[in-house]
Amino acid sequence: MTVDHVRSLSSGINQTGVRAYNERLLLSVLQRNGALPGGELARRTGLSPQTTSVILRKLEQDGLLHKGAPVKGKVGKPSVPFDIEADGLFSMGLKIGRRSADLLVLDLKGEVRMQLRETYDYPMPDTVFGFLERGYEDLMSALSIDMRSRMCGLGIAAPFELWNWHELVGAPPAEFAAWRDIDFSAEAARITDLPVHQVNDATAACRAEHVFGMGREYRDYVYFFIGAFIGGGIVLDHAVFEGNQKNAGAFGPLPVPDVQGKPAQLIDLASIRALEVRLEADGLDPRQLWQTPQDWSHLEAYVQPWLEQTADALAIASVASCAVIDFEAVVIDGAMPATCRARLVEMTRTRLSDQDLRGVIAPEIIEGRVGNNARGIGAAAGPIISQVLLNRSAALLGHG
């Protein structure tokens, strides 16, 4: 991907009292585009060269940026590119999933530095927060003093209304109802004094893709993440749109017909749980789908028909989504081997071309880049965005 394919962000502001916004803007442009010299940053943001220079010096002093090697041009003195300093800030992300919980440390450039995983038959509060307590202590102990001082927060990604998922995860309803009374921030506060950010798990995956993946190339797109259950997110005008109840992109209940044309929901057809059911029907252990590293090659007889079913459902869901909002693209990612994801994307493209597209402009069908770890990375990205990057939706409301 070249810089020319990266969509531009909004302009900066030169007035007194808004330097925090401009700092976020410069960091966001660098995060989005990679290393750039001060003159190019000034041109892209609309800030004056003097204002840009002052802010860059401050960000460098704060350890958030570093200078690269001078680049010689044809005329004039060499330009000096600035880039984000990966060690400038760290955050933790906790992903609560159906089969496992992940706790990871993310740096400012979106790289996972350390990660722990806990597996279970189904998630219960004592198990999940016990894992968080142990994992937090282990990860913090492994960090240097300077890295610990730059830890900015804890993000938690969990399914919306987790207590309603007992039947799908195979948990006893009475026990699983304990999630209804759980205050995630209060539970985390017993373990850490870091700021806590909670987000829907599929929205977190969309955020990871938006900040560290394909999001740099598109302004408006719909995002599908295929985990144990399918979820997703929506990006509008370069910002992840969470919705009134922070549940936008909850595509699971979307009505789609099954292979017999009978009414069904997307969650029943395009979730990895549907592949688990195929294995269980033949007496096979579905937990093998979640072993790391993931390798489904020996299960091709089950994977191929599942991919076909999922692609059919995603094609229909893509048309329905684009009938509501004129999305440029549909981004597909998931907790599956990369080879399976690539096949699913190609199959969905083919299925989309077979749909009745009258009145709808067909979107591009794109493969996500972040992959299986998207929910944990997206959870950890929340505190980083809150601290140093441009939350464009908030900025447009005057709260940036």
Secondary structure, DSSP 8 states (H G I E B T S, - for coil): --GGGS--------STT-HHHHHHHHHHHHHHH--EEHHHHHHHH---HHHHHHHHHHHHHTTSEEE---B--SSSS-B-EEEE-GGG-EEEEEEE-SSEEEEEEEETTS-EEEEEEEE-SS--HHHHHHHHHHHHHHHHHHS-HHHHHTEEEEEEEE-TTGGGGHHHHT--HHHHGGGGG--HHHHHHTT--S-EEEEEHHHHHHHHHHHHSGGGG-SSEEEEEESSSEEEEEEETTEEE--TTS-TT--TT-EEE-TTS-EEEHHHHSSHHHHHHHHHHTT--GGGGG-SS---GGGHHHHHHHHHHHHHHHHHHHHHHHHHS--SEEEEEESS-HHHHHHHHHHHHHHHHTS--TTS---EEEE-SSGGGHHHHHHHHHHHHHHHS--HHHHHTT--
